[in-house]
Amino acid sequence: MSSPAIRLFVTGGTFDKEYDEIHGRLEFHDTHLPQMLEMARSRLDVRVRTLMMVDSLDMTGADREIIANNCREAPESFIVITHGTDTMVDTARVLAEQVPDKTIVLTGAMIPISFGSSDGLFNLGGALTVVQVLPAGVWVTMNGRIFPWNDVRKNRDTGIFEALG
């Protein structure tokens, strides 16, 4: 039995940041997602598309509309979005309002994959797995946990995603 195709939208966030040694700051070049899928030896039919490369703190309403439009127009029913962790729930809210008929899972990383000790590979694997079994709706998965979009927050003191209740 073959698994269904999964659309993977890249929006930036810590997942894809790299350290600029000259200027001493994190910045974007290109997505690491194809290499991550190869490193993980993924055997899924994953169709990667970069929508933008932005820090989620800089994401605008127009950016969220681009994400929602692409989710609506994607032929795939299963969608994973890599996203910055600071405003992931804000984007999830827009998607829940605008794309109710697909299974959408947002995930991110607290440490860039280019640093080598990132949680990103684990989170990506979790998202690609759970998107295949969750019902239609919008979900957040981080560090082995799955949350409905409206029952999760990033605890800024601990750096961990947790349920609201």
C-alpha positions as CSV (number, residue, x, y, z in Angstrom):
1,M,0.0,0.0,0.0
2,S,1.5,3.3,-1.0
3,S,1.2,6.4,1.1
4,P,-0.6,9.5,-0.2
5,A,1.4,12.5,-1.5
6,I,2.3,15.1,1.1
7,R,2.7,18.8,0.2
8,L,5.5,20.4,2.3
9,F,5.4,24.2,2.3
10,V,8.5,26.1,3.5
11,T,8.0,29.5,5.1
12,G,11.3,30.0,6.8
13,G,11.7,30.2,10.5
14,T,14.6,28.8,12.6
15,F,14.5,25.6,10.5
16,D,16.3,27.3,7.6
17,K,18.4,29.9,9.3
18,E,22.1,29.9,8.9
19,Y,24.8,31.8,10.9
20,D,26.5,34.6,9.0
21,E,30.0,34.6,10.6
22,I,31.0,37.9,9.0
23,H,28.1,39.9,10.4
24,G,27.3,37.7,13.5
25,R,23.6,37.1,12.8
26,L,21.2,34.5,11.6
27,E,19.9,34.8,8.1
28,F,18.3,32.8,5.3
29,H,19.9,31.5,2.1
30,D,17.9,28.4,0.9
31,T,15.8,25.7,2.4
32,H,17.4,22.7,3.9
33,L,14.3,20.6,3.6
34,P,15.3,18.4,0.6
35,Q,18.6,17.5,2.3
36,M,16.7,16.8,5.5
37,L,14.4,14.4,3.7
38,E,17.4,12.7,2.2
39,M,19.2,12.5,5.5
40,A,16.2,11.0,7.1
41,R,15.9,8.4,4.3
42,S,12.3,9.4,3.8
43,R,10.4,7.1,1.5
44,L,7.3,9.3,1.3
45,D,6.1,11.2,-1.7
46,V,6.8,14.7,-0.4
47,R,6.4,17.6,-2.7
48,V,8.4,20.6,-1.4
49,R,7.6,24.1,-2.3
50,T,9.2,27.2,-0.8
51,L,6.6,30.0,-0.3
52,M,8.8,32.4,1.6
53,M,11.8,32.6,3.8
54,V,10.9,34.8,6.7
55,D,11.3,34.9,10.5
56,S,7.8,34.4,11.8
57,L,8.1,37.6,13.9
58,D,8.2,39.4,10.5
59,M,5.4,37.5,9.0
60,T,2.5,39.7,7.8
61,G,-1.2,39.1,7.2
62,A,-0.4,39.1,3.5
63,D,2.1,36.3,4.1
64,R,-0.5,34.2,5.9
65,E,-2.9,34.7,3.0
66,I,-0.3,33.4,0.6
67,I,0.1,30.3,2.9
68,A,-3.7,29.8,3.1
69,N,-4.1,30.3,-0.7
70,N,-1.4,27.7,-1.4
71,C,-3.0,25.2,1.0
72,R,-6.4,25.7,-0.6
73,E,-5.0,25.3,-4.1
74,A,-2.7,22.3,-3.4
75,P,-4.1,19.1,-4.9
76,E,-2.8,17.2,-1.8
77,S,-5.1,16.6,1.2
78,F,-2.1,16.3,3.6
79,I,0.0,19.4,4.1
80,V,3.0,20.0,6.4
81,I,4.2,23.6,6.9
82,T,7.6,24.5,8.3
83,H,7.2,27.7,10.2
84,G,8.9,29.9,12.8
85,T,7.8,29.0,16.3
86,D,7.0,32.5,17.6
87,T,3.8,33.0,15.5
88,M,3.0,29.5,14.4
89,V,-0.3,29.5,16.2
90,D,-1.3,32.8,14.5
91,T,-0.9,31.2,11.1
92,A,-2.7,28.1,12.3
93,R,-5.7,30.2,13.2
94,V,-5.9,31.7,9.7
95,L,-5.6,28.2,8.2
96,A,-8.3,26.8,10.5
97,E,-10.7,29.6,9.3
98,Q,-9.8,29.3,5.6
99,V,-8.9,25.7,4.9
100,P,-11.2,23.4,6.9
101,D,-11.1,20.3,4.5
102,K,-7.5,19.3,4.6
103,T,-5.1,17.9,7.2
104,I,-2.5,20.6,7.9
105,V,0.3,20.2,10.4
106,L,2.7,23.0,11.3
107,T,6.1,22.4,12.8
108,G,9.3,24.2,13.5
109,A,12.6,24.1,15.2
110,M,14.1,25.9,18.2
111,I,17.6,25.4,16.8
112,P,18.6,25.8,13.1
113,I,19.3,22.5,11.3
114,S,22.6,24.1,10.1
115,F,23.8,24.0,13.7
116,G,23.8,20.2,13.6
117,S,22.1,19.6,17.0
118,S,18.7,20.8,15.9
119,D,15.3,19.4,16.9
120,G,14.2,20.2,13.4
121,L,14.8,16.7,11.9
122,F,12.8,15.0,14.7
123,N,10.0,17.6,14.4
124,L,9.9,17.2,10.6
125,G,9.7,13.4,10.9
126,G,6.9,13.7,13.5
127,A,4.9,16.1,11.3
128,L,5.3,13.9,8.2
129,T,4.1,10.9,10.2
130,V,1.1,12.4,12.0
131,V,-0.2,14.3,8.9
132,Q,-1.0,10.9,7.4
133,V,-3.2,9.8,10.3
134,L,-4.9,12.9,11.8
135,P,-8.3,13.9,10.7
136,A,-8.9,17.1,8.6
137,G,-8.1,20.2,10.6
138,V,-5.1,22.2,11.6
139,W,-2.5,20.8,14.1
140,V,0.8,21.8,15.6
141,T,3.4,19.2,16.3
142,M,6.6,19.9,18.2
143,N,9.0,17.7,20.1
144,G,6.9,14.5,19.8
145,R,3.6,16.1,20.9
146,I,0.5,16.8,18.8
147,F,-1.8,19.8,19.6
148,P,-5.0,21.0,18.0
149,W,-4.2,24.5,16.7
150,N,-6.6,26.1,19.3
151,D,-5.1,24.3,22.3
152,V,-1.4,25.1,22.2
153,R,1.0,27.9,23.0
154,K,4.7,28.4,23.0
155,N,5.9,28.8,26.6
156,R,8.5,31.5,26.1
157,D,10.0,30.8,29.5
158,T,10.8,27.2,28.8
159,G,10.9,27.2,25.0
160,I,8.4,24.3,24.9
161,F,5.0,24.0,23.2
162,E,2.3,23.1,25.7
163,A,-1.5,22.7,25.8
164,L,-3.5,25.7,27.0
165,G,-5.7,23.7,29.4
